[in-house]
Amino acid sequence: MKQVAPTLALLLGLTVFFPWVAPASPGYSLYNPAWGGPALQDELFTPLINPAALAQGKASGFGFALPLNENDAPGQKDFGEEYHLLLNASFGGYALGYQDSTFTHLISGALPLGPYLSLGYSWSWEESSFTDGHYQAGMLLRPGKALSLGAVYRDLPDDPLLEAGLGFRPLWFNDHWGTRLTLDGNIRWIPDQSDFDVSTASITVEVLDGLRLSAGYDHQEETLSLGARFNLRQSETGTSAAVKNSGKELSNSMGYGFFRATRRHTVLERRGSEVIEYDRTGTITSHPRVHRFSQPHLPLETLINDLERFRDDPSVGAILVNGTYLQAPLAYVSELLEAFNRLRLQGTQIFFYFDWADPVAYLLAAAVSDQVFFHPTAVLDLRGFAYSGVYLGQFLQNYGIQIYNYRSHEHKTAGDSLSEAAMTEAEREGWEILLEDLADMYNELLAAARKPHLPKDAEEIVADGPYLTAQGALEAGLIDGILYPDQLQETIFLAAPGTERWRKPDRTRRPPLAWGPEGGALIQVIHGVGPIIPGEAIAGESIGGESFSRAIREARENPFVQGIILRIETGGGAITASDQIAREVSLARAAGKPVVVSMGSIAASGGYYISAPASHIVANPATITGSIGVVAIQADMEALLERFAIGTGTVRTAPKADFGSILRAPSPEEQDLWRAYIDDGYQRFIDIVADSRPLSREEVHQVAQGKVWTGRQALDQGLVDSLGGLSQAERVMAQLLDSSLPLRSIHTVPGNTRFDLNQALGVAGGGGSSSLGRNSLAGLSPARIPPVRLGPGRPLSRELAETLAELQLLAALEGAPLYLMPYGVPGVTSPR
């Protein structure tokens, strides 16, 4: 209710300054009072009764209305002499009426003002007399499940009329009958008269799903009106009539049809009778699509929302997921598990089908499905996790290039691929600790999911992979059957009793029938994806110090936003940009707005730096985080230039004016300067974490030193507060805001957008920038390198691609010190 006061103030201002006027609208003469007044009507006839209700979204669609009799003589009026057409959307609509050889037009609009209140207007005119039309303006306020208040000014400036209505649901507290019994009362006031007159009253009862019976009484006309409406999935038909003279006379009989843009439940939907063939798969990312022609991917939120919509659809009895192209980091499995399990709890059966199975997609299928089926030629790429690196240190030295790797600690290995000749013991130790924990998680989930079917321990099953034949996977107890696609329907109908209809997913929305806001407090979810760079970012590809900080600042200054969730998906980047973002996080908390971090597959080094000042940090168990440390790379090409007899010359105004130049080796004094700078960055990192977390500086130092942790290891070390995904972050935020209602959220991906004509036209081709300027790092994260797949095997030259990407990243940041870690583990931070 905190937002109601400013909203009402705005409404009062509009009533003073807005010319409230209204028309005799097309179709208004056919409208039946039994269907409610300005507080109740929110479906087909909404633009005619109260256009403010268009913002509710239930009126969207196309409909028509026709008279059924004239003066008690059915058929006396020829078909086509009178009709009315309505086209509605949540933001406005158009209506056309034809009566007595005259066309009447109406255009309408609606504006939601927060979760409780909306305003609306319309303009109507006859024939071509647009400028001689009339206004209608209305307001709708629904503060809770029981009450609805509506008011409309009509017929001004000629015949001013104010109509106000009250809707009441006396059984709002009952889950079944809460929306099925509705009472409605309305009053009218004409400015030339001093008294308010009771105009109409109605009652509506939904006796069966989709079958509504209504009765209304017009006090002024002294008539009783009756109405009936019947719904199919996305269509509705209704009829009504007015009764006079103690039931001896019928008038104003009409019928209508309504084709909805949304869905409504119907008695014809047989519970659990349908199987959904879910084919909306692809590479899953944690952020929404930036624009229509951005790099194609499947946002995690979209998949979860689809599952929630299936859960709310009583006709869905089973779902078949084609998992062949479903790819995701291991960390997302826990978030998807939660969404699928909510669906299974109500009895919906889940099936998966593959003709090639990514190990993470297969793990999800094994954990949530009733049965897993393979194509006869399918391959299961199950073989554990590995990290392989390419080390160019000796190679570059052979050509006269010396790489100086300034790092805070030996475990800070982001630059090792350029400075070392082989993997160091510190790097090997770090990866062993990390990958062993990830493998344990995978094996634990696999054992729990397939335990009755596995002939031996999950660890041994994984060690025996990959399974290059479907028969091999079947014998290992990893799948339940081998089928061709044409055999799926019959098999699933038998496996899921009661199902009889097979269909693609219906992605139309099913709006809530309950009044009041759909959720409680408004929060902003800000997505950060890719390397952290100075300045502006490319949305969905990098995190810009300026653009991301600005998004946090705008959310902090927005009076309607009560909390901020940061969804972090980065291995770090520039120190200054990371510190700039962390500063905004601290300012948001100081302003009284809680900030909750939801870590995706990776939130390490600079990613952890910007997370540390948050009110609460949520990590997935398989999130890669930590890597608290600093690294900087400097190249010395002096020997290379001498080898090819390339001369150089330098003019200085001070002894160290060319500090950092690649044309000469750094002096011992300059190397000491670098090390002091790196240490200062490390100490600042330690301070930020110690000041924000319940850890001392010494405790932070013990878990820092560049060491990398999984999410569940980080929880044990005190680096994060709880395990889970974005839904867990929302639950934490609700607790911090003391909100009992589900949160409402706005999702943003800060940064500039980039239009790629090749992607828009579906043409293969490059999309990167040819420049490697400081602020043009789009797509340089090794975790975002598109793989080249040859059949079921591993992507071609991924190690070389990752090394190239790291070279580009370091070059683009011009050797600046970085909060960065080596990331891009196939099957962990990115699909294999």
Buried (B, 14 or more C-beta within 10 A) or exposed (E): EEBBEEBBEBBEEBBEEBEBBBBBBBBBBBBBBBBBBBBBBBBBBBBBBBBBBBBBBBBBBBBBBBBBBBEEEEEEBEEEBBBBBBBBBBBBBBBBBBBEEEEBBBBBBBBBBBBBBBBBBBBBBBEEEEEEBBBBBBBBBBBBBBBBBBBBBBBBEEEBBBBBBBBBBEBBEEEEBBBBBBBBBBBBBBEEEEEEEEBBBBBBEBEBBBBBBBBBBBBEBEBBBBBBBBBBBBBBBBBBBBBBEEEEEBBBBBBBBBEBBBBBBBBBBBEBBBBBBBEBBBBBBBBBBBEEBBBEBBBBBBBBBBBEBBBEBBBBBBBBBBBBBBBBBBBBBBBBBBBBEBBBEEEBBBBBBBBBBBBBBBBBBBBBBBBBBBBEEBBBBBBBBEBEBBBBBEEBBEEBBBBBBBBBBBBBBBBBBBBBEEBBEBBBEBBEBBBEBBBBBBBEBBBEBBEEBBEEEBBEBBEEBBBBBBEBBBEBBBBBBBBEEEEBBEBBBEBBEBBEEBEEBBEBBBBBEBBBBEBBBBBBBBBBBBBBBBBBBBBBBBBBBBBBBBBBBBBBEBEBBBBBBBBBBBBBBBBBBBBBBBBBBBBBBEEEBBBBBBBBBBBBBBBBBBBBBBBBBBBBBBBBBBBBBBBBBBBBBBEBBEEEEEEEEEEEEEEEEBBBBBBBBBEEEBBEBBBEBBEBBBBBBBEBBBEBBEBEBEBBBEBBBBBBBBBBBBBEBBBBBBBBBBBBBBBBBBEBBEBEEBBBBEBBBBBBEBEBEEBEEEEEEEEBBEEBEBBBBBBBBBBBBEBEEEEBEBBEBBBEBBBBBBBBBBEBBEBBBBBBBBBBBBBBBBBB
